[in-house]
Amino acid sequence: MNHAAEPLQQVDRVFVRWRGRRLLYFAGCDYYRLASHPRVLAAVRRGLKDFGLNVASSRKTTGNHALYELLECELARFFRVEQAVLVDNGYLTNLAVAQAFKGEFTHALIDARAHGCLADAAMLLGTQVVTFAHRDAADYERQLRKLGAGVRPIVLTDGMFAHDGSVAPLDRYLAALPANGVLLVDDAHGAGVLGKAGQGTPSHFGLRDARIIQTITMSKAFGTFGGAILGPRAVAQTILAKSRSFTGATPMPLPIAAGALESIRVFQANPQLQSRLHANVRWVWERLRSRGVQLPDQPGPVVPVVPASLLQAKRQKRRLLAAGIFPPLIRYPGGPEGGYFRIVISSHHTRPQLAKLVAALSE
């Protein structure tokens, strides 16, 4: 049987078992290791015992449950928006928005390196799609001007880009956007990591605007599963009425919803998680730069290491393994042809562990 990648067993929050070895793990997206937090796991077990596994019906019929509404209220309060709408997973969030607003926009402008779910959403919108250069506000503004007067555009971009931890210049995008436009921000990686108290990329820029629709996943920083669409009440009502991926789907399993609710509560009760993550990021980046390693300027916890050749990739892999570190060489659509090492720092890595990483990357 073919697999997407070799199977890994995560152990002890910052290690994995791979090919019989226990290795330090600097990869993935569980930035705060909430996926293995005792309170979150206990909430999942209680949810299974109290509610069973599955409501076995759409929320538009007999499958709604008070737990879903409680989680939506908690998310809306945490992200300081009027309403949140849960969907089954993060990938579906943008598709649900596109289904709900099909035919409402004259153009869709999309970042050239936007996540695949945004590209799929752009096609579902049923309008002309215009691509602008990656994170290039000037090119975005040029493309917007070319559309002429009387347009109603929707802009699609990641908030924090997963491949390198960089952020989209949302302030520039919003400033140039017409009053009737919409900025759809896939904040799967920014939510919980960036902004005040982890409220995401719009908060990172100090933005609060009714034209912003923020979509998130619970499977990254919050360590659980499920997606949510955040924004004005009118947006939520349109999704509830018109999105087939909401109206026609069975919602996330109740034990997972219970775990997601607890993960949000754990995160809010422990603000040191976010400060510790960013302190770890600063520590690593300062030391790598002091050793001459060239790094982009970005706020996210991702260190992208792009080998110049296959030989260099093999050498870097050997150095990481010699240091007892799992080598996260990934090949992802739209990324470097030969793959790259997506190094990810978490709040739970210790300074000695980070020092091992720095040494392995700067040899």
C-alpha positions in Angstrom: 0.0 0.0 0.0 1.3 3.5 -0.9 1.3 6.1 1.9 1.4 9.9 1.6 4.5 9.9 4.0 6.2 7.5 6.4 4.1 6.9 9.5 5.3 8.7 12.7 4.4 8.0 16.3 4.4 11.2 18.4 5.6 10.6 22.0 6.2 12.8 25.0 5.0 16.0 23.3 8.3 16.9 21.6 9.6 13.6 20.3 8.6 11.1 17.6 9.4 7.4 17.1 10.7 6.9 13.6 12.4 3.8 12.2 13.0 2.5 15.7 14.6 5.8 16.9 13.3 8.3 19.4 14.0 11.7 17.8 13.3 15.4 18.7 10.4 16.7 16.7 10.5 20.1 15.1 7.6 19.8 12.6 3.8 19.7 12.3 1.4 22.4 13.4 0.6 21.6 17.0 2.4 24.8 18.1 1.4 24.5 21.8 1.1 20.7 22.1 -2.5 21.0 23.1 -3.3 17.8 21.1 -1.8 15.9 24.1 -2.9 18.2 26.9 -4.4 16.2 29.8 -7.4 18.5 30.2 -8.2 18.3 26.5 -7.9 14.5 26.4 -10.1 14.3 29.5 -12.7 16.5 27.8 -12.8 14.2 24.8 -13.3 11.1 27.0 -16.1 12.8 29.0 -17.7 13.9 25.7 -17.6 10.3 24.4 -19.2 9.0 27.7 -21.8 11.7 27.9 -22.8 12.3 24.3 -21.7 9.3 22.2 -19.8 9.6 19.1 -22.0 11.1 16.4 -25.3 13.1 16.1 -25.9 11.3 12.7 -27.7 14.1 11.2 -27.3 17.7 9.8 -27.5 20.6 12.2 -30.2 22.0 9.9 -32.5 19.0 10.7 -32.1 17.0 14.0 -28.4 17.0 14.4 -27.9 20.3 16.3 -26.6 20.1 19.8 -26.1 22.6 22.6 -22.3 21.8 22.6 -21.9 23.1 19.1 -23.6 26.4 20.0 -21.5 26.7 23.1 -18.3 26.2 21.1 -19.5 28.8 18.5 -20.2 31.3 21.3 -16.8 30.7 22.9 -15.1 31.2 19.5 -17.0 34.4 18.7 -16.1 35.8 22.2 -12.5 34.8 22.0 -11.9 36.2 18.5 -14.2 39.2 19.2 -16.5 38.8 16.3 -20.3 38.8 16.1 -20.8 35.2 15.2 -18.9 31.9 14.5 -20.1 29.0 12.4 -18.6 25.6 12.8 -17.9 23.3 9.9 -16.4 19.8 9.8 -12.8 20.9 9.2 -10.5 23.8 8.3 -10.4 23.0 4.6 -14.1 23.2 4.3 -14.4 26.7 5.9 -13.5 28.6 2.7 -15.5 26.3 0.5 -18.5 27.0 2.7 -18.0 30.7 2.3 -17.7 30.4 -1.5 -20.9 28.3 -1.7 -22.8 30.8 0.3 -21.6 33.8 -1.7 -21.5 32.3 -5.2 -22.5 35.0 -7.7 -22.2 37.9 -5.2 -18.8 39.2 -6.4 -17.6 40.5 -9.8 -14.0 39.3 -9.2 -11.9 37.1 -6.9 -8.3 38.3 -6.3 -6.1 35.5 -4.9 -2.5 35.4 -3.6 -0.3 33.3 -6.0 0.7 31.0 -3.1 -2.6 30.8 -1.3 -3.5 27.5 0.2 -5.3 25.0 -2.1 -8.6 25.3 -0.2 -8.6 29.0 -1.2 -7.9 28.2 -4.8 -10.8 25.7 -4.7 -13.0 28.4 -3.1 -12.1 30.9 -5.8 -13.4 28.6 -8.5 -16.6 27.9 -6.5 -17.4 31.6 -6.3 -18.4 31.6 -10.0 -16.6 34.7 -11.0 -13.4 35.9 -12.7 -10.3 34.9 -10.8 -7.3 37.2 -10.8 -4.0 36.2 -9.3 -1.6 38.7 -7.6 2.1 38.1 -6.7 2.7 36.5 -3.4 2.4 38.9 -0.4 2.9 41.8 -2.9 0.6 44.7 -1.8 1.7 46.8 -4.8 0.8 44.1 -7.3 -2.5 43.5 -5.5 -3.3 47.2 -5.8 -2.3 47.2 -9.5 -4.6 44.3 -10.2 -7.4 45.9 -8.3 -7.1 49.1 -10.2 -7.2 47.2 -13.5 -10.7 46.0 -12.7 -12.1 49.5 -13.1 -15.0 51.1 -11.4 -18.2 49.5 -10.2 -16.6 46.2 -9.2 -17.3 44.1 -6.0 -14.2 42.1 -5.4 -13.4 39.4 -2.8 -9.7 38.9 -1.8 -8.5 35.5 -0.8 -5.3 35.0 1.1 -3.7 33.1 3.9 -3.1 35.1 7.1 0.1 33.4 8.2 1.6 31.2 5.4 2.3 27.7 6.5 5.5 27.2 4.4 7.6 29.9 6.0 5.6 31.6 8.8 5.3 34.9 6.9 2.2 37.0 7.0 0.0 38.7 4.3 0.0 42.5 4.5 -3.7 42.6 5.4 -3.6 46.3 6.4 -2.6 47.2 2.8 -5.1 44.9 1.3 -7.9 46.3 3.4 -6.9 49.9 2.8 -7.2 49.5 -1.0 -10.4 47.4 -0.9 -13.7 49.0 -2.0 -16.3 49.5 0.7 -18.4 46.7 -0.9 -15.5 44.3 -1.1 -14.6 41.3 1.2 -11.3 40.1 2.5 -11.4 36.3 3.1 -8.4 35.4 5.4 -7.6 31.7 5.8 -6.1 32.0 9.3 -5.5 28.3 9.9 -1.9 29.0 11.1 -2.3 32.5 12.4 -5.1 31.8 14.8 -3.7 31.2 18.3 -0.2 32.2 17.2 -0.4 35.8 16.1 -2.3 38.9 17.4 -3.5 39.9 20.8 -4.1 36.8 23.0 -3.8 34.7 19.9 -6.7 36.2 18.0 -4.9 35.8 14.7 -3.5 37.7 11.8 -6.2 40.5 11.6 -5.5 41.2 15.3 -1.7 41.2 14.5 -2.4 44.2 12.3 -4.9 45.8 14.7 -7.7 45.3 12.2 -11.4 45.1 13.1 -13.6 45.5 10.0 -16.9 44.1 8.9 -15.4 43.4 5.5 -13.1 40.7 7.0 -14.1 37.0 7.1 -11.6 35.0 9.1 -11.6 31.2 8.7 -9.7 29.0 11.2 -9.1 25.4 12.1 -9.0 23.9 15.5 -6.4 21.4 14.3 -3.3 23.6 14.4 -2.6 25.8 17.4 -5.6 24.5 19.3 -4.6 20.9 18.8 -8.0 19.4 18.2 -10.2 19.3 15.0 -12.9 21.2 13.2 -13.2 24.5 11.3 -14.9 27.8 12.0 -15.9 30.8 10.0 -15.7 34.1 12.0 -17.3 37.4 11.1 -20.4 39.6 11.0 -23.7 38.1 11.9 -24.9 38.7 8.3 -22.1 36.5 6.9 -23.0 33.7 9.4 -26.7 33.9 8.4 -25.8 33.6 4.7 -23.6 30.6 5.3 -26.3 28.9 7.4 -28.9 29.5 4.7 -26.9 28.8 1.5 -23.8 26.7 2.1 -24.4 23.1 1.2 -21.3 22.0 3.1 -23.0 23.2 6.2 -26.6 22.4 5.6 -26.0 18.9 4.1 -23.2 17.6 6.3 -23.1 15.8 9.6 -21.2 18.0 12.0 -17.9 17.2 13.9 -18.2 14.4 16.4 -19.3 15.6 19.8 -16.3 14.3 21.8 -14.1 16.3 19.4 -16.3 19.4 19.9 -15.9 18.9 23.7 -12.1 18.7 23.3 -12.0 21.8 21.0 -14.0 23.8 23.6 -11.6 22.7 26.4 -8.6 23.5 24.3 -9.8 27.1 23.8 -10.3 27.4 27.6 -6.9 25.9 28.3 -5.3 28.3 25.9 -7.0 31.4 27.4 -6.1 30.3 30.9 -2.4 30.0 30.0 -1.3 33.2 28.2 2.3 32.2 28.9 1.9 29.6 26.1 1.9 32.3 23.4 4.7 34.3 25.1 6.8 31.2 25.5 6.3 30.2 21.9 7.5 33.6 20.6 10.3 33.7 23.1 11.5 30.4 21.7 11.2 31.7 18.2 13.2 34.8 18.9 15.9 32.8 20.7 16.4 30.5 17.7 16.3 33.2 15.1 18.7 35.4 16.9 21.3 32.6 17.3 20.9 31.4 13.7 21.4 34.9 12.4 24.4 35.5 14.6 25.9 32.4 12.9 25.3 33.8 9.5 22.2 31.9 8.5 20.1 33.9 6.1 16.4 34.0 7.3 13.4 35.9 6.1 11.7 38.5 8.3 8.6 36.8 9.6 6.8 36.4 13.0 5.7 32.8 12.7 7.3 29.8 14.4 8.5 28.2 11.1 12.1 28.1 9.9 12.2 27.2 6.2 15.4 25.5 5.1 15.5 25.1 1.3 18.5 23.0 0.1 20.3 24.2 -3.0 20.6 20.6 -4.3 19.8 17.0 -3.6 23.3 16.5 -2.2 22.8 19.4 0.2 19.4 18.0 1.3 21.1 14.6 2.1 23.8 16.3 4.1 21.3 18.4 6.1 19.3 15.3 6.8 22.4 13.5 8.1 23.2 16.4 10.3 19.7 16.5 11.8 19.7 12.8 12.4 23.2 12.9 14.0 21.8 15.5 16.4 18.9 13.2 17.3 16.4 15.4 15.4 13.7 14.1 13.0 14.4 15.5 9.5 11.1 17.1 8.3 11.9 17.2 4.6 8.5 17.7 2.9 7.3 18.0 -0.6 4.2 20.1 -0.8 2.3 21.3 -3.9 3.5 24.8 -4.8 6.7 24.4 -2.8 10.3 23.9 -3.9 10.7 21.2 -6.5 13.0 19.0 -4.5 11.3 19.7 -1.2 12.5 21.6 1.9 12.9 21.2 5.6 10.0 22.8 7.4 11.4 23.3 10.9 8.7 24.3 13.4 9.3 25.6 16.9 6.8 25.0 19.7 6.1 26.5 23.1 7.3 23.2 24.7 10.8 22.9 23.3 13.4 23.5 26.0 16.5 25.7 25.5 18.9 22.7 25.3 16.6 21.1 22.6 16.6 24.4 20.7 20.4 24.7 21.0 20.7 21.3 19.4 18.5 22.5 16.5 20.6 25.7 16.1 23.8 23.7 16.0 22.4 21.3 13.4 21.1 24.0 11.2 24.2 26.3 11.3 27.0 23.8 10.8 
